Amino acid sequence: MACVSHLIKHSKKLRNASSFMRHDHADLVRWLSYDSHLSGGKMNDAWTVMEKRRYSSTAANSTVMSFGASKKDVSRKIMKVGNPIAGPLSMKDFACSPVHWKRGFSSDSGLPPHQEIGMPSLSPTMTEGNIARWLKKEGDKISPGEVLCEVETDKATVEMECMEDGYLAKILKGDGSKEIQVGEVIAVTVEDEGDIAKFKDYSPSASGSGDTSAKEASAPTPPAPPKEEVEKPAGLPEPKISKPNAAPDGDRSFASPLARKLAEDHNVPLSSIKGTGPDGHIVKADIEDYLASRGKEAPATKSVTKDTSAPALDYVDIPHSQIRKVTASRLLFSKQTIPHYYLTVDTCVEKLMGLRSQLNSLQESSGGKRISVNDLVIKAAALALRKVPQCNSSWTDNYIRQFNNVNINVAVQTDNGLYVPVIRDADKKGLSKIADEVKNLAQRAKENSLKPEDYEGGTFTVSNLGGPFGIKQFCAIINPPQSGILAVGSAEKRVIPGSGPDDFQFASFMTITLSCDHRVIDGAVGAEWLKAFKGYIENPESMLL
């Protein structure tokens, strides 16, 4: 570090380069300070890089830094992200594609030093994003850690923070901008407040820096089209003139069967038509041109038009949200690549309903939240996974990964699409804790405020359409790379035989369907898991042991 400062201080070439001292010196110090044990050879290489950049013939240059969604992400240059459907299941950390802040220097356009902010890549599956809203306005001063705007990704809305001091000179993508590609410039910042006005009419294509702009500037301008083509008005197509390619032999006319049939239907003499087909053959287009020149229209065309006419449909096109795009692609991938099979069982929930009533009485007296049937189902599913761990697994090409954690994803439907927040270690938590977490995560999903850690890392999914919608039974699609998902139907009263021939009783039954990945869960293993799950539901006191 002392060596670098000594070189910069005594270099005659750099004393008068104030702009270079301000930018490249900081870059070199930042680079060399990254590793405090640089050798003399590496320092010489660094100095060579600075000399080359100093005397480069290109007027524009840039330095690129990583940009993340939080301070922690910026310092580590990595972010944990997930997919709303598959993300909770991957159990991996993904390195984000870097989001660039490009520092531009004065060029032939006369613009002062500035930075272009690109659309961040906040997940491995993100290729485009939307700007929900800007929290800073043009001309505002910005500091590191301050939130610039809210970006709608393919999973949730994430705050994008600033990295350096400066001023927001130009917003290129305003509130509500849709389908912005990753890396596309969304704003420009400057260091001096007095430079803001110079970026009033700024556009990246006109003021780009680096090699790209140099290539665009050097690219030859395509020649202008001929004047006759430019001034030619757009109108009806010119009539087609039939010109024979070759004169037929004698007086005989050669025509295709379709052209001959069309000529007979309209009483057109073939001898009066010159063919444009191979060797002067008359084709269908020649007959149609002849009929058009006489002002007549083929009756066959009229009948087809009349028969196929239908009233126009009234419809509305609803644009895809990011979450819906990812959900669609993941479910399509699951249905096409995972061999599904389904196991269905009816469970008596009379005792479960009784236990729920007793627990809710205790919850109300203590001020806690009420326990739902779905909370009991989540607990029973987690305990069954602990008892039959083969179902708590996922498939890979080389092995089957069996998880020690039992993390249950819960499907939540919102106006923006389907979310699956995760209840971690559900087998170790009490019913009251599970109820609190489910209600909290469901509310945040509806507000589109879930964080990646709220939905990544799941090992099994529960989808309940019975309680809220009254669906009796359905088959759910597996959440890859998980190997199972439980579809819960509604509880209904049924008549069951009693002890005597004329004795009948009523009881509540609920239909449960388990969707299994046959590569991981064999039929007997799936049946064993359902047996364990049914035992916990029909004897709920065993869940408390």
C-alpha positions as CSV (number, residue, x, y, z in Angstrom):
1,M,0.0,0.0,0.0
2,A,2.8,2.4,0.9
3,C,4.6,1.5,-2.4
4,V,1.5,2.3,-4.4
5,S,1.1,5.7,-2.7
6,H,4.8,6.4,-3.3
7,L,4.5,5.7,-7.0
8,I,1.4,7.8,-7.5
9,K,2.9,10.7,-5.5
10,H,6.1,10.9,-7.5
11,S,4.9,10.1,-11.0
12,K,5.2,13.1,-13.2
13,K,2.8,11.6,-15.7
14,L,0.0,11.6,-13.2
15,R,0.5,14.9,-11.4
16,N,-1.6,16.9,-13.9
17,A,-4.2,14.2,-14.6
18,S,-6.7,15.1,-11.9
19,S,-9.5,13.0,-13.4
20,F,-7.3,10.0,-13.6
21,M,-6.1,10.6,-10.0
22,R,-9.6,10.8,-8.7
23,H,-10.8,7.5,-10.4
24,D,-8.0,5.2,-11.3
25,H,-6.0,5.8,-8.1
26,A,-9.1,4.8,-6.1
27,D,-9.6,1.7,-8.2
28,L,-5.9,0.6,-7.9
29,V,-5.9,1.1,-4.1
30,R,-9.2,-0.8,-3.8
31,W,-7.8,-3.6,-6.0
32,L,-4.4,-3.9,-4.2
33,S,-6.0,-3.6,-0.7
34,Y,-8.1,-6.7,-1.5
35,D,-5.0,-8.8,-0.9
36,S,-2.4,-7.3,1.4
37,H,0.3,-9.8,0.3
38,L,0.8,-8.7,-3.3
39,S,4.3,-9.4,-4.5
40,G,6.5,-6.9,-6.4
41,G,5.7,-8.6,-9.6
42,K,1.9,-8.1,-9.1
43,M,2.5,-4.5,-8.3
44,N,4.4,-4.0,-11.5
45,D,1.6,-5.7,-13.4
46,A,-0.9,-3.4,-11.7
47,W,1.2,-0.3,-12.6
48,T,1.4,-1.5,-16.2
49,V,-2.4,-1.8,-16.3
50,M,-2.6,1.8,-15.0
51,E,-0.2,3.1,-17.6
52,K,-2.1,1.4,-20.4
53,R,-5.4,2.9,-19.2
54,R,-3.7,6.3,-18.9
55,Y,-2.5,6.4,-22.5
56,S,-5.4,4.5,-24.1
57,S,-6.6,6.1,-27.3
58,T,-10.2,5.4,-26.3
59,A,-11.7,8.5,-24.8
60,A,-14.3,6.7,-22.7
61,N,-13.5,4.1,-20.1
62,S,-15.4,2.4,-17.2
63,T,-14.9,0.4,-14.0
64,V,-17.4,-2.2,-13.0
65,M,-18.5,-3.1,-9.5
66,S,-21.0,-5.6,-8.2
67,F,-24.3,-4.4,-7.0
68,G,-26.6,-6.3,-4.7
69,A,-29.9,-6.0,-3.0
70,S,-28.4,-5.3,0.5
71,K,-25.1,-4.2,2.1
72,K,-24.3,-7.8,3.0
73,D,-24.8,-8.9,-0.6
74,V,-22.5,-6.1,-1.9
75,S,-19.6,-7.0,0.5
76,R,-19.7,-10.7,-0.3
77,K,-20.8,-10.4,-4.0
78,I,-23.1,-13.3,-3.5
79,M,-26.8,-13.5,-2.6
80,K,-29.0,-16.4,-1.5
81,V,-31.9,-16.5,-3.7
82,G,-34.7,-18.9,-4.5
83,N,-37.6,-19.7,-6.7
84,P,-41.1,-19.3,-5.5
85,I,-41.8,-22.9,-6.5
86,A,-38.5,-24.5,-6.8
87,G,-36.4,-22.2,-4.8
88,P,-37.5,-23.4,-1.4
89,L,-36.3,-26.9,-2.4
90,S,-32.9,-26.4,-3.9
91,M,-30.9,-26.2,-0.6
92,K,-28.2,-24.3,-2.4
93,D,-26.6,-20.8,-2.5
94,F,-26.6,-19.2,-5.9
95,A,-24.1,-16.6,-7.1
96,C,-26.0,-13.7,-8.6
97,S,-25.2,-12.3,-12.0
98,P,-23.4,-9.0,-11.3
99,V,-25.4,-5.9,-11.7
100,H,-23.1,-3.2,-13.1
101,W,-22.6,0.3,-12.2
102,K,-20.5,1.6,-15.1
103,R,-18.5,4.7,-14.5
104,G,-18.4,6.8,-17.6
105,F,-15.8,9.5,-18.3
106,S,-16.0,12.6,-20.4
107,S,-16.1,11.8,-24.1
108,D,-16.7,13.5,-27.3
109,S,-20.3,14.2,-26.2
110,G,-18.9,16.4,-23.5
111,L,-20.7,14.6,-20.6
112,P,-19.1,14.7,-17.2
113,P,-18.1,11.6,-15.3
114,H,-21.2,9.5,-14.5
115,Q,-22.4,6.0,-13.6
116,E,-25.0,3.9,-15.3
117,I,-27.1,1.7,-13.0
118,G,-28.3,-1.6,-14.6
119,M,-31.3,-3.7,-13.8
120,P,-30.0,-6.1,-11.0
121,S,-30.2,-9.9,-11.4
122,L,-31.6,-10.9,-8.0
123,S,-32.1,-14.7,-8.7
124,P,-30.7,-17.4,-10.9
125,T,-34.0,-17.6,-12.8
126,M,-34.4,-13.8,-13.3
127,T,-34.0,-12.6,-16.9
128,E,-36.1,-9.5,-16.6
129,G,-37.8,-7.4,-13.9
130,N,-40.2,-4.5,-13.3
131,I,-39.7,-1.2,-11.4
132,A,-42.4,-1.1,-8.8
133,R,-41.5,2.5,-7.7
134,W,-38.6,4.9,-7.2
135,L,-37.9,6.1,-3.6
136,K,-35.5,8.7,-4.9
137,K,-36.3,11.5,-7.4
138,E,-34.0,13.0,-10.1
139,G,-31.7,15.5,-8.4
140,D,-31.8,13.8,-5.0
141,K,-28.6,13.2,-3.1
142,I,-27.9,9.5,-2.5
143,S,-25.6,7.8,0.0
144,P,-24.4,4.2,0.4
145,G,-27.1,2.0,2.0
146,E,-30.0,4.2,0.9
147,V,-32.8,2.5,-1.0
148,L,-33.0,3.8,-4.6
149,C,-36.1,1.8,-5.9
150,E,-38.1,-1.3,-5.4
151,V,-37.6,-4.0,-8.1
152,E,-40.3,-6.6,-8.8
153,T,-38.4,-9.9,-9.4
154,D,-39.8,-13.3,-10.4
155,K,-40.5,-14.0,-6.7
156,A,-41.1,-10.8,-4.7
157,T,-40.4,-7.1,-4.5
158,V,-36.8,-6.4,-3.4
159,E,-35.3,-3.1,-2.4
160,M,-32.2,-2.0,-4.4
161,E,-29.7,0.0,-2.4
162,C,-27.1,2.6,-3.5
163,M,-23.4,1.9,-3.3
164,E,-21.7,5.3,-3.5
165,D,-22.3,8.9,-2.7
166,G,-23.6,11.1,-5.5
167,Y,-26.7,12.5,-7.1
168,L,-29.4,10.8,-9.1
169,A,-29.1,12.6,-12.4
170,K,-31.5,10.7,-14.7
171,I,-34.2,8.0,-14.3
172,L,-34.5,6.1,-17.6
173,K,-37.1,3.6,-16.4
174,G,-39.8,5.2,-14.3
175,D,-42.4,3.8,-11.9
176,G,-44.3,0.8,-13.3
177,S,-41.8,0.0,-16.1
178,K,-42.2,-3.6,-17.2
179,E,-40.1,-6.4,-18.7
180,I,-36.7,-4.6,-18.2
181,Q,-33.9,-7.0,-19.2
182,V,-31.2,-7.7,-16.7
183,G,-28.3,-5.3,-17.2
184,E,-30.4,-2.7,-19.1
185,V,-29.6,0.8,-17.8
186,I,-32.4,2.2,-15.6
187,A,-30.7,5.3,-14.1
188,V,-27.6,7.5,-14.2
189,T,-25.8,9.0,-11.2
190,V,-23.1,11.8,-11.0
191,E,-20.7,12.9,-8.4
192,D,-21.3,16.7,-8.6
193,E,-24.7,18.3,-8.2
194,G,-23.9,20.8,-10.9
195,D,-23.7,18.0,-13.5
196,I,-27.3,16.9,-13.1
197,A,-28.7,19.3,-15.7
198,K,-26.4,18.0,-18.4
199,F,-28.2,14.6,-18.4
200,K,-31.7,15.9,-19.1
201,D,-31.8,14.4,-22.5
202,Y,-29.4,11.5,-21.7
203,S,-29.9,8.1,-23.4
204,P,-27.6,5.1,-23.1
205,S,-27.4,4.4,-26.8
206,A,-26.3,7.9,-27.6
207,S,-23.9,8.3,-24.7
208,G,-22.5,4.8,-24.1
209,S,-18.9,4.3,-23.0
210,G,-16.2,1.8,-23.5
211,D,-15.7,-0.6,-26.4
212,T,-19.4,-0.8,-27.3
213,S,-19.7,2.9,-28.0
214,A,-16.5,2.9,-30.0
215,K,-17.8,0.1,-32.1
216,E,-21.1,1.9,-32.7
217,A,-19.3,5.1,-33.6
218,S,-17.0,3.3,-36.1
219,A,-19.8,1.3,-37.7
220,P,-20.6,2.6,-41.2
221,T,-23.9,4.2,-41.7
222,P,-26.1,2.1,-44.0
223,P,-26.7,3.7,-47.4
224,A,-30.1,5.5,-47.8
225,P,-32.6,3.7,-50.0
226,P,-33.1,5.0,-53.5
227,K,-35.3,8.1,-53.8
228,E,-37.9,6.2,-55.9
229,E,-38.4,3.6,-53.1
230,V,-38.6,6.2,-50.4
231,E,-41.2,8.3,-52.1
232,K,-43.2,5.5,-53.4
233,P,-46.6,5.6,-51.7
234,A,-48.0,2.6,-50.0
235,G,-51.0,1.4,-51.9
236,L,-52.6,-1.6,-53.5
237,P,-50.2,-4.2,-55.0
238,E,-49.5,-3.8,-58.7
239,P,-51.4,-6.2,-60.9
240,K,-49.4,-9.2,-61.8
241,I,-48.4,-9.5,-65.5
242,S,-48.4,-12.9,-66.9
243,K,-45.2,-13.5,-68.9
244,P,-44.5,-16.9,-70.4
245,N,-41.1,-18.3,-69.5
246,A,-41.1,-20.5,-72.6
247,A,-43.4,-20.6,-75.6
248,P,-45.5,-23.8,-75.7
249,D,-45.4,-26.1,-78.7
250,G,-48.2,-25.4,-81.2
251,D,-51.6,-24.2,-80.1
252,R,-51.8,-26.6,-77.2
253,S,-52.1,-24.9,-73.7
254,F,-50.4,-26.6,-70.8
255,A,-52.0,-26.0,-67.4
256,S,-52.0,-27.6,-63.9
257,P,-55.1,-29.6,-63.0
258,L,-56.2,-27.0,-60.4
259,A,-55.8,-24.2,-62.9
260,R,-57.7,-26.2,-65.6
261,K,-60.5,-26.9,-63.1
262,L,-60.7,-23.2,-62.1
263,A,-60.8,-22.1,-65.7
264,E,-63.7,-24.5,-66.5
265,D,-65.7,-23.3,-63.6
266,H,-65.5,-19.7,-64.8
267,N,-65.6,-20.4,-68.6
268,V,-62.1,-19.0,-69.1
269,P,-60.4,-20.0,-72.4
270,L,-56.9,-21.2,-71.6
271,S,-55.7,-20.0,-75.0
272,S,-56.2,-16.4,-73.9
273,I,-53.9,-16.8,-70.9
274,K,-50.1,-16.8,-70.9
275,G,-48.7,-19.1,-68.2
276,T,-46.0,-18.1,-65.7
277,G,-45.2,-21.5,-64.4
278,P,-42.3,-23.7,-65.5
279,D,-42.0,-24.0,-69.2
280,G,-44.9,-21.6,-69.7
281,H,-47.4,-23.8,-67.8
282,I,-50.6,-22.1,-66.6
283,V,-51.0,-22.1,-62.9
284,K,-53.8,-21.2,-60.5
285,A,-52.4,-17.7,-59.9
286,D,-52.7,-16.9,-63.7
287,I,-56.4,-17.8,-63.7
288,E,-57.0,-15.7,-60.6
289,D,-55.2,-12.7,-62.2
290,Y,-57.3,-13.0,-65.3
291,L,-60.5,-13.1,-63.3
292,A,-59.4,-10.1,-61.2
293,S,-58.7,-8.1,-64.4
294,R,-62.3,-8.8,-65.5
295,G,-63.6,-7.6,-62.2
296,K,-65.0,-10.9,-61.2
297,E,-64.3,-12.9,-58.1
298,A,-64.2,-16.7,-57.8
299,P,-67.5,-18.0,-56.2
300,A,-65.5,-20.5,-54.2
301,T,-63.8,-17.7,-52.3
302,K,-67.2,-16.2,-51.5
303,S,-68.6,-19.3,-50.2
304,V,-65.6,-20.0,-48.0
305,T,-65.7,-16.5,-46.6
306,K,-69.4,-16.7,-45.9
307,D,-69.2,-20.1,-44.2
308,T,-66.3,-19.3,-42.0
309,S,-67.5,-15.9,-40.9
310,A,-68.1,-15.6,-37.1
311,P,-68.7,-12.8,-34.6
312,A,-65.6,-11.3,-33.0
313,L,-64.8,-12.5,-29.5
314,D,-64.7,-10.0,-26.6
315,Y,-61.6,-10.5,-24.4
316,V,-59.1,-8.8,-22.2
317,D,-55.3,-9.6,-22.3
318,I,-53.9,-9.8,-18.8
319,P,-50.1,-9.5,-18.8
320,H,-48.0,-12.2,-17.1
321,S,-46.5,-11.3,-13.7
322,Q,-43.0,-12.5,-12.9
323,I,-44.1,-15.0,-10.3
324,R,-46.7,-16.5,-12.7
325,K,-44.1,-16.9,-15.5
326,V,-41.7,-18.8,-13.2
327,T,-44.6,-20.9,-11.7
328,A,-45.7,-21.9,-15.1
329,S,-42.3,-22.9,-16.3
330,R,-41.5,-24.9,-13.1
331,L,-44.8,-26.8,-13.1
332,L,-44.4,-27.6,-16.8
333,F,-40.9,-28.9,-16.1
334,S,-42.3,-31.0,-13.2
335,K,-45.1,-32.5,-15.2
336,Q,-42.9,-33.3,-18.2
337,T,-39.9,-34.8,-16.4
338,I,-41.2,-36.3,-13.1
339,P,-43.0,-39.7,-13.2
340,H,-46.1,-38.9,-11.0
341,Y,-48.3,-41.4,-9.4
342,Y,-51.0,-40.8,-6.8
343,L,-52.2,-42.5,-3.6
344,T,-55.6,-41.5,-2.1
345,V,-57.0,-42.4,1.4
346,D,-60.0,-41.3,3.5
347,T,-59.3,-40.3,7.1
348,C,-61.7,-39.9,9.9
349,V,-61.3,-36.5,11.5
350,E,-63.8,-36.7,14.4
351,K,-61.1,-36.9,17.1
352,L,-59.1,-34.2,15.3
353,M,-62.0,-31.8,15.3
354,G,-62.5,-32.5,19.0
355,L,-58.9,-31.9,19.9
356,R,-58.9,-28.7,17.8
357,S,-61.9,-27.3,19.8
358,Q,-60.1,-28.0,23.1
359,L,-56.9,-26.4,21.9
360,N,-58.6,-23.3,20.6
361,S,-60.4,-22.8,23.9
362,L,-57.0,-22.7,25.6
363,Q,-55.6,-20.4,22.8
364,E,-58.5,-17.9,23.3
365,S,-58.0,-17.8,27.0
366,S,-54.3,-17.1,26.6
367,G,-54.7,-14.6,23.8
368,G,-53.1,-16.8,21.2
369,K,-54.1,-17.4,17.6
370,R,-56.7,-20.1,16.7
371,I,-55.4,-23.4,15.4
372,S,-56.7,-24.5,12.0
373,V,-57.2,-27.9,10.5
374,N,-54.4,-27.1,8.1
375,D,-52.0,-26.5,11.1
376,L,-52.8,-30.0,12.4
377,V,-52.2,-31.4,8.9
378,I,-48.8,-29.8,8.6
379,K,-47.8,-31.2,12.0
380,A,-49.0,-34.7,11.1
381,A,-47.2,-34.6,7.7
382,A,-44.0,-33.5,9.4
383,L,-44.1,-36.3,11.9
384,A,-44.9,-38.8,9.2
385,L,-41.9,-37.6,7.3
386,R,-39.8,-38.1,10.4
387,K,-41.2,-41.7,10.7
388,V,-40.8,-42.5,6.9
389,P,-37.7,-40.5,5.9
390,Q,-37.6,-42.0,2.4
391,C,-40.3,-39.5,1.4
392,N,-38.3,-36.6,2.7
393,S,-35.9,-36.9,-0.2
394,S,-35.1,-35.5,-3.7
395,W,-33.8,-37.0,-6.9
396,T,-30.5,-36.2,-8.6
397,D,-28.7,-37.9,-11.5
398,N,-26.1,-39.6,-9.3
399,Y,-27.9,-40.2,-6.0
400,I,-31.0,-39.6,-3.9
401,R,-30.6,-36.9,-1.3
402,Q,-32.4,-37.6,2.0
403,F,-32.8,-34.6,4.2
404,N,-32.5,-34.6,7.9
405,N,-34.5,-31.4,8.3
406,V,-38.3,-31.5,7.9
407,N,-39.2,-28.2,6.2
408,I,-42.8,-28.0,5.0
409,N,-43.8,-25.6,2.3
410,V,-47.4,-24.4,2.5
411,A,-49.1,-23.3,-0.8
412,V,-50.7,-19.8,-0.5
413,Q,-52.8,-18.4,-3.4
414,T,-52.5,-14.6,-3.9
415,D,-53.6,-12.1,-6.6
416,N,-50.0,-12.2,-7.9
417,G,-49.8,-15.9,-8.2
418,L,-48.9,-19.0,-6.1
419,Y,-46.4,-18.7,-3.2
420,V,-45.0,-21.5,-1.1
421,P,-43.5,-20.1,2.2
422,V,-41.7,-22.7,4.3
423,I,-42.2,-23.8,7.9
424,R,-38.8,-24.9,9.1
425,D,-38.3,-27.9,11.4
426,A,-42.1,-28.4,11.6
427,D,-41.7,-31.8,13.3
428,K,-40.0,-30.0,16.3
429,K,-42.5,-27.1,16.7
430,G,-45.7,-27.0,18.6
431,L,-49.1,-26.4,17.0
432,S,-49.3,-22.8,18.4
433,K,-45.9,-21.9,16.8
434,I,-46.9,-23.5,13.5
435,A,-50.2,-21.5,13.5
436,D,-48.4,-18.2,14.1
437,E,-45.9,-18.8,11.4
438,V,-48.4,-19.9,8.8
439,K,-50.6,-16.9,9.3
440,N,-47.7,-14.5,9.3
441,L,-46.2,-15.9,6.1
442,A,-49.5,-16.1,4.3
443,Q,-50.1,-12.4,5.1
444,R,-46.7,-11.4,3.8
445,A,-47.2,-13.5,0.7
446,K,-50.4,-11.6,-0.1
447,E,-48.5,-8.3,0.4
448,N,-45.7,-9.5,-1.9
449,S,-43.1,-8.9,0.8
450,L,-41.6,-12.4,1.3
451,K,-37.8,-12.6,1.4
452,P,-35.8,-15.5,-0.2
453,E,-35.3,-17.1,3.2
454,D,-39.1,-17.3,3.7
455,Y,-39.6,-19.7,0.8
456,E,-36.3,-21.6,0.1
457,G,-35.1,-24.8,1.7
458,G,-38.4,-26.8,1.8
459,T,-38.4,-30.6,1.5
460,F,-42.1,-31.4,1.2
461,T,-45.2,-29.4,0.3
462,V,-48.8,-29.3,1.6
463,S,-51.6,-27.9,-0.6
464,N,-55.1,-27.5,1.0
465,L,-58.0,-26.7,-1.2
466,G,-60.6,-28.3,1.1
467,G,-60.9,-25.8,3.9
468,P,-61.0,-22.5,2.0
469,F,-62.7,-23.8,-1.2
470,G,-64.6,-26.9,-0.4
471,I,-62.8,-29.1,-2.9
472,K,-63.4,-32.8,-2.0
473,Q,-60.3,-34.3,-3.7
474,F,-57.6,-33.3,-6.2
475,C,-54.1,-34.3,-7.4
476,A,-51.4,-31.8,-6.9
477,I,-48.3,-31.3,-9.1
478,I,-44.9,-32.1,-7.4
479,N,-42.7,-29.1,-6.5
480,P,-39.3,-30.0,-8.0
481,P,-36.9,-31.1,-6.8
482,Q,-39.0,-32.4,-4.0
483,S,-40.4,-35.9,-4.3
484,G,-43.9,-35.5,-2.8
485,I,-46.8,-33.1,-2.3
486,L,-49.9,-33.7,-0.2
487,A,-53.3,-32.6,-1.5
488,V,-55.9,-32.0,1.3
489,G,-59.6,-32.1,0.5
490,S,-62.5,-30.9,2.6
491,A,-64.1,-32.7,5.6
492,E,-67.6,-34.0,5.1
493,K,-70.2,-35.9,7.2
494,R,-70.7,-39.5,6.1
495,V,-73.0,-42.3,7.3
496,I,-71.1,-45.3,8.6
497,P,-72.4,-48.6,10.0
498,G,-72.7,-49.1,13.7
499,S,-72.4,-52.1,15.9
500,G,-75.9,-53.5,15.1
501,P,-77.6,-54.3,11.8
502,D,-79.9,-51.3,12.1
503,D,-77.4,-49.0,13.8
504,F,-75.9,-46.2,11.9
505,Q,-73.5,-43.3,12.9
506,F,-72.3,-40.1,11.4
507,A,-68.6,-39.1,11.2
508,S,-66.5,-36.6,9.4
509,F,-64.0,-37.8,6.8
510,M,-61.3,-36.0,4.8
511,T,-59.9,-37.2,1.5
512,I,-56.1,-37.0,1.2
513,T,-54.1,-37.6,-2.0
514,L,-50.3,-38.0,-2.0
515,S,-48.5,-37.2,-5.3
516,C,-45.2,-39.1,-5.5
517,D,-42.0,-39.1,-7.7
518,H,-41.7,-42.8,-8.6
519,R,-37.9,-42.4,-9.1
520,V,-37.6,-41.7,-5.3
521,I,-40.7,-43.1,-3.6
522,D,-41.9,-46.6,-4.5
523,G,-45.5,-47.5,-4.2
524,A,-45.1,-49.4,-0.9
525,V,-43.1,-46.6,0.6
526,G,-45.7,-44.0,-0.3
527,A,-48.4,-46.3,1.2
528,E,-46.4,-46.6,4.4
529,W,-46.1,-42.8,4.7
530,L,-49.9,-42.4,4.2
531,K,-50.5,-45.0,6.8
532,A,-48.4,-43.1,9.3
533,F,-50.1,-39.8,8.4
534,K,-53.5,-41.3,8.8
535,G,-52.6,-42.7,12.2
536,Y,-51.6,-39.2,13.4
537,I,-54.8,-37.6,12.0
538,E,-57.2,-40.3,13.4
539,N,-55.4,-40.4,16.8
540,P,-54.2,-36.7,17.2
541,E,-53.2,-37.2,20.8
542,S,-50.2,-39.2,19.5
543,M,-48.8,-36.0,17.9
544,L,-48.4,-34.6,21.4
545,L,-46.1,-37.4,22.6
